Amino acid sequence: MSGKFELYNDAQGKYRFRLKAGNGEIIAVGEAYETKSGALNGIESVKKNASSADVVDTTS
């Protein structure tokens, strides 16, 4: 089973998304959006940018 994005409303009625791995574990969560289209744009941005994003280690 592959991963999936879930779009949902939070307790305040805002739109949010989460990315779940194939085993159902949540591996990423988006911010709160006022509109559904904003949340969908957030998902598209993650899809577009994640594969080429650099890893920046800011730990000590």
MOPAC internal coordinates of N, CA, C and O (Angstrom, degrees):
PM7 1SCF
backbone

  N    0.0000 0     0.00 0     0.00 0    0    0    0
  C    1.4559 1     0.00 0     0.00 0    1    0    0
  C    1.5307 1   109.45 1     0.00 0    2    1    0
  O    1.2310 1   120.55 1   -45.05 1    3    2    1
  N    1.3052 1   116.56 1   134.95 1    3    2    1
  C    1.4649 1   120.17 1  -179.14 1    5    3    2
  C    1.5263 1   110.67 1   -91.47 1    6    5    3
  O    1.2310 1   121.10 1   -10.74 1    7    6    5
  N    1.3104 1   115.51 1   169.26 1    7    6    5
  C    1.4552 1   120.93 1   178.68 1    9    7    6
  C    1.5158 1   111.35 1   -69.51 1   10    9    7
  O    1.2310 1   121.29 1   -11.72 1   11   10    9
  N    1.3356 1   115.14 1   168.28 1   11   10    9
  C    1.4659 1   119.86 1   179.29 1   13   11   10
  C    1.5158 1   110.23 1  -153.04 1   14   13   11
  O    1.2310 1   121.02 1   -27.17 1   15   14   13
  N    1.3136 1   115.66 1   152.83 1   15   14   13
  C    1.4495 1   122.62 1   171.11 1   17   15   14
  C    1.5184 1   107.91 1   -94.06 1   18   17   15
  O    1.2310 1   120.64 1   -44.68 1   19   18   17
  N    1.3274 1   116.38 1   135.32 1   19   18   17
  C    1.4563 1   121.74 1   174.24 1   21   19   18
  C    1.5280 1   108.20 1  -113.97 1   22   21   19
  O    1.2310 1   120.77 1   -50.77 1   23   22   21
  N    1.3107 1   116.14 1   129.23 1   23   22   21
  C    1.4573 1   123.00 1   177.05 1   25   23   22
  C    1.5242 1   106.78 1  -102.98 1   26   25   23
  O    1.2310 1   120.14 1   -48.38 1   27   26   25
  N    1.3345 1   117.34 1   131.62 1   27   26   25
  C    1.4634 1   119.78 1  -177.03 1   29   27   26
  C    1.5214 1   110.43 1  -152.02 1   30   29   27
  O    1.2310 1   120.75 1   -12.66 1   31   30   29
  N    1.3292 1   116.18 1   167.34 1   31   30   29
  C    1.4611 1   122.86 1   174.01 1   33   31   30
  C    1.5208 1   108.91 1   -99.55 1   34   33   31
  O    1.2310 1   120.91 1   -45.53 1   35   34   33
  N    1.3349 1   115.87 1   134.47 1   35   34   33
  C    1.4615 1   119.61 1   177.16 1   37   35   34
  C    1.5358 1   109.94 1   -83.69 1   38   37   35
  O    1.2310 1   120.47 1     4.04 1   39   38   37
  N    1.3260 1   116.71 1  -175.96 1   39   38   37
  C    1.4670 1   121.83 1  -176.35 1   41   39   38
  C    1.5356 1   112.64 1   -63.45 1   42   41   39
  O    1.2310 1   120.25 1   155.68 1   43   42   41
  N    1.3293 1   117.13 1   -24.32 1   43   42   41
  C    1.4668 1   120.96 1   178.67 1   45   43   42
  C    1.5269 1   112.73 1   -92.68 1   46   45   43
  O    1.2310 1   120.25 1  -175.32 1   47   46   45
  N    1.3304 1   117.13 1     4.68 1   47   46   45
  C    1.4579 1   121.12 1   178.91 1   49   47   46
  C    1.5172 1   114.54 1    84.08 1   50   49   47
  O    1.2310 1   120.21 1  -174.38 1   51   50   49
  N    1.3281 1   117.21 1     5.62 1   51   50   49
  C    1.4673 1   121.29 1   177.74 1   53   51   50
  C    1.5264 1   109.30 1   -79.34 1   54   53   51
  O    1.2310 1   121.23 1   -21.06 1   55   54   53
  N    1.3219 1   115.26 1   158.94 1   55   54   53
  C    1.4631 1   121.16 1   177.22 1   57   55   54
  C    1.5163 1   109.89 1   -91.11 1   58   57   55
  O    1.2310 1   120.86 1   -44.74 1   59   58   57
  N    1.3045 1   115.95 1   135.26 1   59   58   57
  C    1.4612 1   122.24 1   178.34 1   61   59   58
  C    1.5266 1   108.69 1  -138.37 1   62   61   59
  O    1.2310 1   121.76 1   -16.38 1   63   62   61
  N    1.3318 1   114.24 1   163.62 1   63   62   61
  C    1.4570 1   118.76 1   171.96 1   65   63   62
  C    1.5115 1   109.24 1  -135.75 1   66   65   63
  O    1.2310 1   121.61 1   -24.34 1   67   66   65
  N    1.3049 1   114.53 1   155.66 1   67   66   65
  C    1.4596 1   121.26 1   173.73 1   69   67   66
  C    1.5155 1   107.33 1  -136.89 1   70   69   67
  O    1.2310 1   121.27 1   -30.93 1   71   70   69
  N    1.3126 1   115.18 1   149.07 1   71   70   69
  C    1.4579 1   122.00 1   176.90 1   73   71   70
  C    1.5159 1   107.17 1  -105.23 1   74   73   71
  O    1.2310 1   120.98 1   -54.37 1   75   74   73
  N    1.3188 1   115.74 1   125.63 1   75   74   73
  C    1.4597 1   120.84 1   179.35 1   77   75   74
  C    1.5183 1   109.64 1  -112.68 1   78   77   75
  O    1.2310 1   121.16 1   -40.46 1   79   78   77
  N    1.3247 1   115.39 1   139.54 1   79   78   77
  C    1.4582 1   121.88 1   175.14 1   81   79   78
  C    1.5215 1   108.76 1   -72.60 1   82   81   79
  O    1.2310 1   120.77 1    -9.62 1   83   82   81
  N    1.3085 1   116.13 1   170.38 1   83   82   81
  C    1.4544 1   121.80 1  -179.64 1   85   83   82
  C    1.5165 1   113.73 1   -58.41 1   86   85   83
  O    1.2310 1   120.40 1   154.38 1   87   86   85
  N    1.3329 1   116.85 1   -25.62 1   87   86   85
  C    1.4668 1   120.20 1   179.43 1   89   87   86
  C    1.5274 1   112.47 1   -89.29 1   90   89   87
  O    1.2310 1   120.16 1  -175.43 1   91   90   89
  N    1.3304 1   117.31 1     4.57 1   91   90   89
  C    1.4581 1   121.77 1   177.81 1   93   91   90
  C    1.5167 1   115.09 1    92.03 1   94   93   91
  O    1.2310 1   119.95 1   174.51 1   95   94   93
  N    1.3312 1   117.71 1    -5.49 1   95   94   93
  C    1.4626 1   121.09 1  -179.91 1   97   95   94
  C    1.5257 1   110.36 1   -73.11 1   98   97   95
  O    1.2310 1   120.54 1   -44.71 1   99   98   97
  N    1.3366 1   116.57 1   135.29 1   99   98   97
  C    1.4613 1   121.12 1   176.98 1  101   99   98
  C    1.5235 1   108.17 1   -74.99 1  102  101   99
  O    1.2310 1   120.82 1   -54.56 1  103  102  101
  N    1.3388 1   116.03 1   125.44 1  103  102  101
  C    1.4615 1   119.71 1  -178.32 1  105  103  102
  C    1.5267 1   113.13 1  -116.31 1  106  105  103
  O    1.2310 1   120.11 1   168.78 1  107  106  105
  N    1.3234 1   117.40 1   -11.22 1  107  106  105
  C    1.4659 1   120.98 1   175.66 1  109  107  106
  C    1.5248 1   108.88 1  -159.15 1  110  109  107
  O    1.2310 1   121.50 1   -31.41 1  111  110  109
  N    1.3411 1   114.74 1   148.59 1  111  110  109
  C    1.4618 1   121.02 1   179.63 1  113  111  110
  C    1.5163 1   108.25 1  -134.30 1  114  113  111
  O    1.2310 1   120.78 1   -45.63 1  115  114  113
  N    1.3277 1   116.12 1   134.37 1  115  114  113
  C    1.4597 1   120.93 1   178.15 1  117  115  114
  C    1.5170 1   111.78 1   -86.85 1  118  117  115
  O    1.2310 1   121.11 1   -11.65 1  119  118  117
  N    1.3196 1   115.49 1   168.35 1  119  118  117
  C    1.4575 1   122.03 1   177.13 1  121  119  118
  C    1.5240 1   110.39 1   -73.10 1  122  121  119
  O    1.2310 1   120.25 1    -4.41 1  123  122  121
  N    1.3223 1   117.12 1   175.59 1  123  122  121
  C    1.4655 1   122.05 1   176.45 1  125  123  122
  C    1.5265 1   108.93 1   -82.70 1  126  125  123
  O    1.2310 1   120.59 1   -44.99 1  127  126  125
  N    1.3187 1   116.48 1   135.01 1  127  126  125
  C    1.4600 1   123.21 1   178.78 1  129  127  126
  C    1.5175 1   109.42 1  -118.68 1  130  129  127
  O    1.2310 1   120.81 1   -34.10 1  131  130  129
  N    1.3166 1   116.06 1   145.90 1  131  130  129
  C    1.4600 1   121.37 1   178.10 1  133  131  130
  C    1.5298 1   111.89 1   -73.03 1  134  133  131
  O    1.2310 1   120.77 1   149.11 1  135  134  133
  N    1.3342 1   116.14 1   -30.89 1  135  134  133
  C    1.4653 1   120.17 1  -175.97 1  137  135  134
  C    1.5285 1   111.48 1  -123.93 1  138  137  135
  O    1.2310 1   121.54 1   -25.27 1  139  138  137
  N    1.3060 1   114.66 1   154.73 1  139  138  137
  C    1.4607 1   120.31 1   176.51 1  141  139  138
  C    1.5246 1   110.31 1   -63.62 1  142  141  139
  O    1.2310 1   120.71 1   139.89 1  143  142  141
  N    1.3198 1   116.24 1   -40.11 1  143  142  141
  C    1.4684 1   119.19 1   179.94 1  145  143  142
  C    1.5262 1   111.00 1   -64.25 1  146  145  143
  O    1.2310 1   119.83 1   145.93 1  147  146  145
  N    1.3269 1   117.94 1   -34.07 1  147  146  145
  C    1.4565 1   120.99 1   175.90 1  149  147  146
  C    1.5166 1   111.66 1   -62.86 1  150  149  147
  O    1.2310 1   120.73 1   136.21 1  151  150  149
  N    1.3350 1   116.21 1   -43.79 1  151  150  149
  C    1.4621 1   120.27 1   178.32 1  153  151  150
  C    1.5219 1   111.21 1   -65.26 1  154  153  151
  O    1.2310 1   120.46 1   139.66 1  155  154  153
  N    1.3208 1   116.72 1   -40.34 1  155  154  153
  C    1.4723 1   120.20 1   178.09 1  157  155  154
  C    1.5258 1   110.46 1   -64.82 1  158  157  155
  O    1.2310 1   119.80 1   142.90 1  159  158  157
  N    1.3262 1   117.98 1   -37.10 1  159  158  157
  C    1.4644 1   121.17 1   175.38 1  161  159  158
  C    1.5242 1   110.42 1   -64.91 1  162  161  159
  O    1.2310 1   120.11 1   142.82 1  163  162  161
  N    1.3272 1   117.40 1   -37.18 1  163  162  161
  C    1.4584 1   121.33 1   175.90 1  165  163  162
  C    1.5142 1   111.80 1   -61.20 1  166  165  163
  O    1.2310 1   120.48 1   137.26 1  167  166  165
  N    1.3257 1   116.69 1   -42.74 1  167  166  165
  C    1.4648 1   121.26 1   177.11 1  169  167  166
  C    1.5252 1   110.06 1   -61.27 1  170  169  167
  O    1.2310 1   120.47 1   134.22 1  171  170  169
  N    1.3137 1   116.71 1   -45.78 1  171  170  169
  C    1.4628 1   120.24 1   179.95 1  173  171  170
  C    1.5169 1   111.27 1   -62.78 1  174  173  171
  O    1.2310 1   120.16 1   143.14 1  175  174  173
  N    1.3247 1   117.30 1   -36.86 1  175  174  173
  C    1.4637 1   120.78 1   178.04 1  177  175  174
  C    1.5239 1   111.05 1   -64.38 1  178  177  175
  O    1.2310 1   120.25 1   137.56 1  179  178  177
  N    1.3306 1   117.13 1   -42.44 1  179  178  177
  C    1.4657 1   119.98 1   177.66 1  181  179  178
  C    1.5226 1   109.71 1   -62.91 1  182  181  179
  O    1.2310 1   120.27 1   134.79 1  183  182  181
  N    1.3173 1   117.08 1   -45.21 1  183  182  181
  C    1.4712 1   120.40 1   179.21 1  185  183  182
  C    1.5319 1   111.29 1   -58.68 1  186  185  183
  O    1.2310 1   120.71 1   137.83 1  187  186  185
  N    1.3091 1   116.24 1   -42.17 1  187  186  185
  C    1.4660 1   121.39 1  -176.29 1  189  187  186
  C    1.5297 1   112.24 1   -72.25 1  190  189  187
  O    1.2310 1   120.29 1   138.27 1  191  190  189
  N    1.3297 1   117.04 1   -41.73 1  191  190  189
  C    1.4589 1   120.82 1  -169.30 1  193  191  190
  C    1.5214 1   115.62 1   -97.30 1  194  193  191
  O    1.2310 1   119.62 1   157.12 1  195  194  193
  N    1.3145 1   118.33 1   -22.88 1  195  194  193
  C    1.4646 1   120.26 1  -172.37 1  197  195  194
  C    1.5219 1   113.60 1   -65.16 1  198  197  195
  O    1.2310 1   120.26 1   142.12 1  199  198  197
  N    1.3059 1   117.10 1   -37.88 1  199  198  197
  C    1.4698 1   118.77 1  -174.68 1  201  199  198
  C    1.5247 1   113.24 1   -67.33 1  202  201  199
  O    1.2310 1   120.06 1   155.70 1  203  202  201
  N    1.3173 1   117.49 1   -24.30 1  203  202  201
  C    1.4647 1   120.22 1  -178.62 1  205  203  202
  C    1.5311 1   112.94 1  -111.56 1  206  205  203
  O    1.2310 1   120.22 1  -174.00 1  207  206  205
  N    1.3333 1   117.18 1     6.00 1  207  206  205
  C    1.4667 1   120.46 1  -177.04 1  209  207  206
  C    1.5373 1   110.43 1   -71.77 1  210  209  207
  O    1.2310 1   121.32 1   -38.97 1  211  210  209
  N    1.3287 1   115.09 1   141.03 1  211  210  209
  C    1.4533 1   121.50 1   174.90 1  213  211  210
  C    1.5170 1   109.61 1   -76.58 1  214  213  211
  O    1.2310 1   120.75 1   -27.16 1  215  214  213
  N    1.3120 1   116.17 1   152.84 1  215  214  213
  C    1.4525 1   121.94 1   171.89 1  217  215  214
  C    1.5211 1   107.08 1   -97.61 1  218  217  215
  O    1.2310 1   120.27 1   -57.51 1  219  218  217
  N    1.3264 1   117.09 1   122.49 1  219  218  217
  C    1.4601 1   121.94 1   179.50 1  221  219  218
  C    1.5242 1   106.91 1  -114.90 1  222  221  219
  O    1.2310 1   120.93 1   -65.86 1  223  222  221
  N    1.3136 1   115.82 1   114.14 1  223  222  221
  C    1.4629 1   121.92 1  -178.30 1  225  223  222
  C    1.5173 1   109.04 1   -91.57 1  226  225  223
  O    1.2310 1   120.58 1   -68.89 1  227  226  225
  N    1.3304 1   116.49 1   111.11 1  227  226  225
  C    1.4642 1   120.87 1  -179.16 1  229  227  226
  C    1.5131 1   112.22 1  -105.41 1  230  229  227
  O    1.2310 1   120.92 1  -164.85 1  231  230  229
  N    1.3387 1   115.85 1    15.15 1  231  230  229
  C    1.4635 1   119.40 1   176.81 1  233  231  230
  C    1.5129 1   109.90 1   -78.10 1  234  233  231
  O    1.2310 1   121.05 1   -18.54 1  235  234  233
  N    1.2974 1   115.59 1   161.46 1  235  234  233
  C    1.4757 1   120.81 1  -179.38 1  237  235  234
  C    1.5058 1   111.17 1   -75.10 1  238  237  235
  O    1.2310 1   120.10 1   180.00 1  239  238  237

